[in-house]
Amino acid sequence: MAPLPGAEVVHRPLQLYRYLLRCCKQLPNQNLQHHYKHAVRQSFRVHADEEDPERIQQIIRRAIEDADWVMNKYKNKAS
């Protein structure tokens, strides 16, 4: 299960970046949103020089899985 609709069409880094920032907006409070937005930005800086297409797709898949985990974590706490 994807955290937000649209995860299945994320194939490029910029699409992933936008997708993850939209996920952050769904978090329950400003502190969490700020924390995860910062983490997303930092991760993109770290991987900015990645050129291997297979590795990029691996990073995208992992980022979506991680976003799913985070969204479920805070969804369950809100319930």
C-alpha positions as CSV (number, residue, x, y, z in Angstrom):
1,M,0.0,0.0,0.0
2,A,1.4,3.4,-1.0
3,P,1.3,6.3,1.4
4,L,-0.4,8.6,-1.2
5,P,-2.0,7.9,-4.6
6,G,0.5,8.3,-7.3
7,A,3.5,6.3,-6.0
8,E,3.1,3.9,-8.9
9,V,4.0,6.6,-11.4
10,V,7.1,7.8,-9.6
11,H,10.0,6.9,-11.9
12,R,12.3,9.9,-11.8
13,P,14.1,11.7,-8.9
14,L,12.2,14.9,-9.3
15,Q,8.9,13.0,-9.2
16,L,10.0,11.3,-6.1
17,Y,11.0,14.5,-4.4
18,R,7.6,16.1,-5.1
19,Y,5.8,13.0,-4.0
20,L,7.7,12.8,-0.7
21,L,7.0,16.5,0.1
22,R,3.3,15.8,-0.5
23,C,3.5,12.9,1.9
24,C,5.1,15.3,4.5
25,K,2.1,17.6,4.2
26,Q,-0.1,14.7,5.4
27,L,1.7,14.2,8.7
28,P,-0.3,15.3,11.8
29,N,1.8,18.2,13.1
30,Q,4.2,20.9,12.0
31,N,7.2,19.5,13.9
32,L,6.9,16.1,12.1
33,Q,6.4,17.8,8.8
34,H,9.5,20.0,9.2
35,H,11.6,17.0,10.4
36,Y,10.7,14.8,7.5
37,K,10.9,17.6,4.9
38,H,14.4,18.2,6.2
39,A,15.2,14.5,5.9
40,V,13.9,14.4,2.3
41,R,16.1,17.4,1.3
42,Q,19.2,16.0,3.0
43,S,18.7,12.6,1.3
44,F,18.4,14.3,-2.1
45,R,21.6,16.2,-1.5
46,V,23.4,13.0,-0.5
47,H,22.3,11.2,-3.7
48,A,22.4,14.1,-6.1
49,D,25.5,12.7,-7.9
50,E,24.1,9.2,-8.4
51,E,24.2,8.3,-12.1
52,D,23.5,4.5,-12.2
53,P,19.9,4.1,-13.4
54,E,19.5,0.8,-11.6
55,R,20.7,2.3,-8.3
56,I,18.4,5.3,-8.8
57,Q,15.4,3.0,-9.2
58,Q,16.5,1.1,-6.1
59,I,16.6,4.4,-4.1
60,I,13.2,5.4,-5.4
61,R,11.6,2.1,-4.4
62,R,13.2,2.2,-0.9
63,A,12.1,5.8,-0.4
64,I,8.5,5.0,-1.2
65,E,8.6,2.0,1.1
66,D,10.1,4.2,3.9
67,A,7.4,6.9,3.2
68,D,4.7,4.1,3.5
69,W,6.2,3.0,6.8
70,V,6.3,6.6,8.2
71,M,2.7,7.4,7.0
72,N,1.4,4.1,8.6
73,K,3.3,4.8,11.8
74,Y,1.6,8.2,12.3
75,K,-1.8,7.0,11.0
76,N,-1.8,4.3,13.6
77,K,-0.9,6.7,16.4
78,A,-3.7,9.0,15.4
79,S,-6.3,6.2,15.5
